[in-house]
Amino acid sequence: MTIRVRIAPSPTGSPHVGTAYMGLFNLAFARHHNGLFVLRVEDTDQGRSRPEYESGIFRALQWMGIQWDEGPDIGGPFGPYRQSERTVIYREHIRILIDKGKAYRCFCTADRLAEMRKLQHQNKLPEGYDGRCRNLSEAEIENHLQNNDPFVIRLRVPDEGTCVINDRLRSEIRYEYNQIDDQILMKSDGYPTYHLANVIDDHLMRITHVIRGEEWVPSTPKHVLLYQSFGWEIPEFIHLPLLLNPDGSKLSKRKNPTSIDYYRDAGFLPEALLNYLGLMSYSRPDQEEKFTLDDFVSDFDIDRVSLGGSIFDLKKLRWLNARYLRENYTPDQLWLKFTGWRINPEFLSRMIPMMQNRLHTLGDFIPACSFLLATDVSYDTALLTGHDKDPGEIAEMLQTVIFQLETLTDWIPGNLQTALELVAAFWELPIRDVTSVLFVAISGMTVAPPLYESMALLGRDMTRRRIMDSIDRLGSVGRKKMKKLEERWDMWNSVRHQTNGEGNQP
């Protein structure tokens, strides 16, 4: 048997370090056993999936040295490797489940489901679909279809019995079926959910081992049930521990940079980042912390994975990166690393238009724009608040900047300006009161090159990191305040869209 493993990222945002983490362990497992490593794109979320996000994932993983054997960009014998191109396959298989009585059409409206959840919450009942459409008669189903009533297709979970999962790292895991919801398998738009597409693709692509994050453990009974419903062999499940923040919470961009692009733009070496991810939940037999990908593959043993937690510590990563800089490169080789990063004519020349009218001598150039080449900037926190501004209010204002920036698809100066103008309108402030704080957060200075052009050049992930750092300096925004702020922000935007008749933001 040829071992086949896969990763299946969704192209809905910046490439996540968690994708690289899973990719590394899948790659090492495949290479160590002379198997094959597949990359499949799960792009069934048509509202959020974008081609540029997909290409960004490919570029980021390849930058780190993670290369796959089959995928959308290189093909393979079991394609297509984008789920959006496999919808006919899913519809054929959903018909099999319906004919077998393993799945059913659900015609419940959004209003009816909302009322159901409300009553469940009020009566302190377990939340989940109540099965109203499980036993519709053929006549009732036909009537709905004749009326063109929209429907989803749900998995028919047994009323009783136990699902037993044999996870390689966790031994036996048991779930009672009466505690599992009738999962939606196909949405009303005809696109599958993750659960259906994942199982069908893994089977048809002959995946032998499913190595993924432990957040998928609760979904595994549904996957096992689907395998059984189709009469297919179940792959071996291996659920790796999640990447964690230093406080033990799940790694999130609110507490740590999560984008691979951030680490590239901040000047980390790809081999150091890959090495560091290899230390997550794993120790090599020789206990050496610095190693190459070939070293990692050569003695890789999935059974050495520890379930104790994988703390992603930026200080440890910086320490490891420093070792690579000192130990792996001659000065000439290091210079090539600099020129491949941002110390090159293409990047530096983009700063010239921003700086030309501000220069008295050529020697003024680097000091004035050094913040665009720095990993972080340092400054007196008082510069964020001035003499009379409340730190908490400034922190909340910066958080709404984050809210609005995350809606942008095109990271260009004009869109950045519009975003900050909307933030100013929300707070009923002059735009200068917003931009003056952003100047400090982004550059560490009260006077700097043009803000919007600087943010565009710095990039989405570096910009976000600096704003989050400023929020932390001001004391952060507590959980309760964050929830209220999000509610106010969403309400304001809802009213604004209704009043202005606005559609998608830039």
Protein Blocks (a to p, Z undefined) as FASTA:
>chain_A
ZZdddddddffbccdfklmmmmmmmmmmmmmnopacdddddfkbmmlgcfklmmmmmmmm
mmnopacfbdfknopjkbcfbfklmmmmmmmmmmmmmmnopaccdfbdfklmmmmmmmmm
mnopaeddehlmmmgcfklmmmmmmnopacdddddddfbdcdddddfklopadddfklpc
cddfbdfkopacfklmmmmmmmmnopabdcddfklmmmmmmmmmmmmmnopacddddddd
ddddfkopacdfklocfbfklmmmnopafklmmmmmmmgopacfklpabdcfklmmmmgc
fklpcfkbpaddfklmmmmmmmmmmmmpcfklmmmmmmmmmmcfklmmmmmmmmmmmpfb
fklmmmmmmmmmcfbdcddfklmnommbcfklmmmmmmmmmmmmmmpmbdcfklmmmmmm
mmmmmnopafklmmmmmmmmmnopabdcdfklmmmmnomklmmmmmmmmmmmnopaafkl
mmmmmmmmmmmmmmmmmmnopacdZZ
